[in-house]
């Protein structure tokens, strides 16, 4: 007559210190940890019953009457001594620093620690100065200016120079297929001109700046209905990034929409041969446009690349 082991938790034959579920016919994939005393008790119960799930060969316990209780105590004590000795030996080996570990030693615990490093503390994780998303950098002319909240750097191929724009678009009041922006600032090298006077350049450029912003776009469409008139609001000498510059500001009235404010700020470049630079501003008028004071703040924040001082557009140097 054969006896079948009932389903239940039994010592795992392959993983000491764990129990595996025996479904009555075969081992399952379910395991759980077990305390040492529970493991000894479970093995004793299975062996006493004379049946059980397949196990790997183990050392047999001493026969009854041969000092079983004392033998078990001695065996447990010996095992404890061996364990303490192993821990001490491991500590001595880990404390040595006389060369690489031998192949038979366990892998060093310091190796996987590199995977838990905080990437934000890594030198490569922080953005470099040239990649700072809060700055608009004109590498050609050697200047930077901050990108205000609600603005973004432009990646449009239709923009001239290095440009930032307000992040929202709207249907242009004059119609057409284009979308308009409430604000735009561009840093441009003054090419195809032999003018080396900031005042002369600013007074000439303001006409071009106004036309590009509120008269016709790059496709020749009058997206604001064209410019009907303008008023000069400022024309004065200023200091820009440590250089003597000049600015001209207009208020323009358009055929459609509220019109806007345009400004040309001219000054010598801080790099190279000192070619002339023009920073053009175009702000929509009306409640949806940027605050006019922000035009002054952006101009005042123009710096040479790498300069963090408070220098920028200062008070007027003299009457314009």
C-alpha positions as CSV (number, residue, x, y, z in Angstrom):
1,X,0.0,0.0,0.0
2,X,1.6,3.3,-1.1
3,X,1.1,6.5,0.9
4,X,0.7,10.0,-0.8
5,X,2.0,13.1,0.8
6,X,-0.9,15.6,1.4
7,X,-0.7,19.1,-0.1
8,X,1.0,21.6,2.2
9,X,4.1,23.6,3.0
10,X,7.3,21.6,3.3
11,X,11.1,22.4,3.5
12,X,12.4,23.4,0.1
13,X,14.9,20.7,-1.0
14,X,16.9,23.3,-3.0
15,X,16.7,26.5,-0.8
16,X,17.6,25.9,2.8
17,X,15.6,28.1,5.2
18,X,12.6,28.3,2.8
19,X,9.4,26.3,2.4
20,X,7.8,25.4,-0.9
21,X,4.2,24.4,-1.6
22,X,3.7,20.7,-2.4
23,X,0.3,20.3,-4.3
24,X,0.0,16.6,-3.5
25,X,1.7,15.5,-6.7
26,X,4.6,17.9,-7.5
27,X,6.4,21.0,-6.2
28,X,4.8,24.4,-7.1
29,X,6.6,27.7,-7.7
30,X,5.3,29.3,-4.4
31,X,7.9,29.6,-1.6
32,X,8.1,31.4,1.8
33,X,10.8,31.9,4.4
34,X,10.7,29.7,7.5
35,X,12.3,30.0,10.9
36,X,15.0,27.5,11.9
37,X,13.0,25.9,14.6
38,X,10.0,25.5,12.3
39,X,12.2,23.9,9.6
40,X,13.6,21.3,12.1
41,X,10.2,20.6,13.4
42,X,8.7,20.2,9.9
43,X,11.5,17.9,8.8
44,X,11.1,15.8,11.9
45,X,7.4,15.4,11.4
46,X,7.8,14.4,7.8
47,X,10.6,11.8,8.6
48,X,8.5,10.5,11.5
49,X,5.5,9.9,9.3
50,X,7.7,7.9,6.9
51,X,6.6,9.8,3.8
52,X,6.9,13.3,2.2
53,X,7.7,15.1,-1.1
54,X,11.0,14.3,-2.7
55,X,14.0,15.7,-0.9
56,X,17.7,15.8,-1.4
57,X,19.8,13.4,0.7
58,X,20.6,14.8,4.2
59,X,22.7,13.7,7.1
60,X,20.6,11.3,9.2
61,X,20.0,12.1,12.9
62,X,21.7,9.9,15.5
63,X,19.7,6.8,16.5
64,X,17.3,7.2,19.5
65,X,19.0,6.5,22.8
66,X,22.4,7.7,21.6
67,X,22.3,11.0,23.4
68,X,19.9,12.5,20.9
69,X,19.0,15.7,23.0
70,X,22.6,16.4,23.9
71,X,23.8,15.6,20.3
72,X,21.4,18.1,18.9
73,X,22.6,20.8,21.4
74,X,26.2,20.1,20.5
75,X,25.4,20.2,16.8
76,X,23.6,23.5,17.1
77,X,26.5,24.9,19.2
78,X,29.1,23.8,16.7
79,X,27.1,25.3,13.9
80,X,27.0,28.6,15.8
81,X,30.8,28.6,16.3
82,X,31.2,27.9,12.6
83,X,28.9,30.8,11.7
84,X,30.7,33.2,14.0
85,X,34.0,32.1,12.6
86,X,32.8,32.7,9.0
87,X,31.6,36.2,9.9
88,X,34.9,37.1,11.5
89,X,36.9,35.7,8.6
90,X,34.7,37.7,6.2
91,X,35.3,40.9,8.2
92,X,39.1,40.3,8.1
93,X,39.1,39.7,4.4
94,X,37.0,42.8,3.7
95,X,39.3,44.9,5.9
96,X,42.3,44.0,3.8
97,X,43.4,46.4,1.1
98,X,46.3,44.5,-0.4
99,X,45.1,44.0,-4.0
100,X,42.1,42.9,-6.1
101,X,39.7,40.3,-4.7
102,X,40.4,36.7,-5.7
103,X,38.0,35.1,-8.2
104,X,36.6,32.9,-5.4
105,X,35.6,35.8,-3.2
106,X,32.1,37.3,-3.3
107,X,31.5,40.4,-5.4
108,X,32.2,43.7,-3.6
109,X,29.1,45.4,-2.3
110,X,30.5,48.7,-3.5
111,X,30.1,47.9,-7.2
112,X,26.3,48.2,-7.4
113,X,26.2,51.3,-5.2
114,X,27.0,53.4,-8.3
115,X,23.5,52.7,-9.7
116,X,21.9,54.5,-6.8
117,X,23.7,57.8,-7.3
118,X,21.5,60.9,-7.5
119,X,21.8,62.1,-11.2
120,X,21.0,65.6,-10.1
121,X,24.2,65.7,-8.2
122,X,26.3,64.5,-11.1
123,X,28.4,67.3,-12.8
124,X,27.0,66.2,-16.2
125,X,23.4,66.4,-15.1
126,X,23.3,70.2,-14.7
127,X,22.8,72.4,-17.8
128,X,25.8,74.3,-19.1
129,X,25.7,78.1,-19.4
130,X,25.1,77.8,-23.1
131,X,22.2,75.5,-22.6
132,X,20.4,77.6,-20.0
133,X,16.8,77.7,-21.1
134,X,16.2,81.0,-19.1
135,X,18.7,82.8,-21.3
136,X,18.6,83.8,-25.0
137,X,22.2,83.6,-26.2
138,X,23.4,85.3,-29.3
139,X,26.7,83.6,-29.8
140,X,27.5,85.6,-33.0
141,X,27.3,88.9,-31.2
142,X,28.4,87.7,-27.8
143,X,25.4,88.8,-25.7
144,X,22.6,87.2,-23.6
145,X,19.3,88.4,-22.3
146,X,16.7,86.6,-20.1
147,X,13.7,84.8,-21.4
148,X,10.8,86.2,-19.4
149,X,8.0,84.1,-18.0
150,X,5.5,83.4,-20.7
151,X,8.1,83.7,-23.4
152,X,10.1,81.0,-25.3
153,X,13.0,80.8,-27.7
154,X,11.9,80.7,-31.3
155,X,13.1,78.0,-33.6
156,X,11.3,79.3,-36.7
157,X,13.5,79.6,-39.8
158,X,11.5,82.7,-40.8
159,X,12.9,84.7,-37.8
160,X,15.9,86.9,-38.4
161,X,18.7,86.6,-36.0
162,X,18.4,85.1,-32.5
163,X,14.8,85.5,-31.4
164,X,12.4,84.9,-28.5
165,X,8.6,85.3,-28.7
166,X,5.6,85.1,-26.3
167,X,4.5,81.6,-26.1
168,X,0.8,82.1,-27.1
169,X,-0.3,82.7,-30.7
170,X,-3.5,84.2,-32.0
171,X,-5.3,84.9,-35.3
172,X,-3.8,87.9,-36.9
173,X,-6.3,90.8,-37.0
174,X,-5.6,91.6,-40.6
175,X,-6.3,88.0,-41.7
176,X,-4.2,85.7,-43.8
177,X,-2.9,82.3,-43.0
178,X,-0.3,83.4,-40.4
179,X,-0.5,83.3,-36.6
180,X,0.6,86.3,-34.7
181,X,2.5,86.7,-31.4
182,X,2.0,89.4,-28.8
183,X,5.7,90.0,-28.3
184,X,9.0,89.4,-30.2
185,X,12.6,90.3,-29.5
186,X,15.4,89.6,-32.0
187,X,19.2,90.2,-31.8
188,X,20.6,90.9,-35.3
189,X,24.0,91.7,-36.8
190,X,23.8,94.9,-38.8
191,X,25.0,93.6,-42.1
192,X,25.3,95.3,-45.5
193,X,25.9,98.7,-43.9
194,X,28.9,100.8,-43.2
195,X,27.2,102.8,-40.5
196,X,29.2,102.8,-37.3
197,X,27.1,105.3,-35.3
198,X,24.6,103.7,-32.9
199,X,22.3,106.7,-33.2
200,X,22.3,106.7,-37.0
201,X,21.8,103.0,-37.2
202,X,18.9,103.0,-34.6
203,X,17.1,105.8,-36.5
204,X,17.4,103.9,-39.8
205,X,16.6,100.5,-38.4
206,X,13.3,101.5,-36.6
207,X,11.6,101.9,-40.0
208,X,12.6,98.3,-41.0
209,X,11.6,97.0,-37.5
210,X,8.2,98.6,-37.7
211,X,7.5,97.3,-41.2
212,X,8.5,93.8,-40.4
213,X,6.4,93.7,-37.2
214,X,3.2,95.5,-38.2
215,X,3.2,96.3,-41.9
216,X,4.0,93.2,-44.0
217,X,5.2,89.8,-42.9
218,X,7.9,87.8,-44.7
219,X,5.3,86.5,-47.1
220,X,4.1,90.1,-48.0
221,X,0.8,89.8,-46.1
222,X,-0.5,92.8,-44.1
223,X,-1.4,90.7,-41.1
224,X,-2.2,93.9,-39.1
225,X,-3.8,95.8,-41.9
226,X,-0.7,97.8,-42.5
227,X,0.8,100.8,-40.6
228,X,-1.3,103.9,-40.7
229,X,0.8,106.2,-38.5
230,X,3.5,106.3,-35.9
231,X,4.6,108.4,-32.9
232,X,8.2,108.7,-31.6
233,X,8.2,107.9,-27.9
234,X,12.0,107.7,-27.2
235,X,15.2,108.6,-29.0
236,X,18.2,108.7,-26.7
237,X,21.7,107.5,-26.0
238,X,22.1,104.6,-23.6
239,X,24.7,102.2,-22.3
240,X,24.3,98.6,-23.4
241,X,26.5,95.7,-22.1
242,X,29.2,98.2,-21.3
243,X,29.0,99.9,-24.7
244,X,27.7,103.2,-25.8
245,X,24.4,102.6,-27.7
246,X,21.3,104.3,-28.9
247,X,17.6,103.4,-28.9
248,X,14.5,104.7,-30.8
249,X,10.9,103.6,-29.8
250,X,7.7,104.2,-31.8
251,X,4.1,103.7,-31.1
252,X,2.5,102.5,-34.4
253,X,-1.2,102.6,-35.4
254,X,-2.4,99.8,-37.7
255,X,-5.3,99.3,-40.0
256,X,-6.5,96.3,-37.9
257,X,-6.0,95.5,-34.3
258,X,-4.6,97.7,-31.5
259,X,-1.2,98.3,-33.1
260,X,1.9,98.1,-31.1
261,X,5.3,99.4,-29.9
262,X,8.5,98.9,-31.8
263,X,12.0,99.7,-30.7
264,X,15.5,99.5,-32.3
265,X,18.5,99.3,-29.9
266,X,21.9,99.7,-31.6
267,X,25.4,99.3,-30.1
268,X,28.8,97.8,-31.0
269,X,29.3,94.1,-30.5
270,X,31.3,92.9,-27.5
271,X,33.2,90.3,-29.6
272,X,35.1,90.1,-32.8
273,X,35.7,93.4,-34.7
274,X,33.0,95.2,-32.8
275,X,30.4,95.1,-35.7
276,X,27.2,96.9,-35.0
277,X,24.3,95.0,-33.3
278,X,20.6,95.8,-33.4
279,X,18.1,94.4,-30.9
280,X,14.6,94.8,-32.3
281,X,11.5,94.8,-30.0
282,X,7.8,94.5,-31.1
283,X,5.1,94.5,-28.4
284,X,1.4,94.5,-29.2
285,X,-0.6,97.3,-27.7
286,X,-3.8,96.7,-25.7
287,X,-4.5,94.4,-22.7
288,X,-3.2,91.2,-24.4
289,X,0.3,92.6,-25.2
290,X,3.3,92.5,-22.9
291,X,3.8,95.3,-20.5
292,X,5.7,98.2,-22.0
293,X,7.9,98.2,-18.8
294,X,9.1,94.7,-19.8
295,X,10.7,96.2,-22.9
296,X,12.9,98.3,-20.6
297,X,13.6,95.3,-18.3
298,X,14.7,93.1,-21.2
299,X,16.9,95.9,-22.6
300,X,18.4,96.5,-19.2
301,X,19.3,92.9,-18.8
302,X,21.5,92.5,-22.0
303,X,24.9,91.2,-20.9
304,X,28.1,90.0,-22.6
305,X,28.2,86.2,-22.6
306,X,29.5,85.1,-19.2
307,X,28.9,88.4,-17.5
308,X,26.6,88.3,-14.4
309,X,26.9,91.9,-13.3
310,X,24.0,94.3,-13.1
311,X,25.2,96.4,-16.1
312,X,22.9,96.9,-19.0
313,X,20.9,99.7,-20.4
314,X,21.5,102.6,-18.0
315,X,20.2,106.1,-17.9
316,X,20.6,108.2,-20.9
317,X,24.1,109.3,-21.7
318,X,23.0,112.5,-23.3
319,X,20.1,114.0,-25.2
320,X,19.3,112.3,-28.5
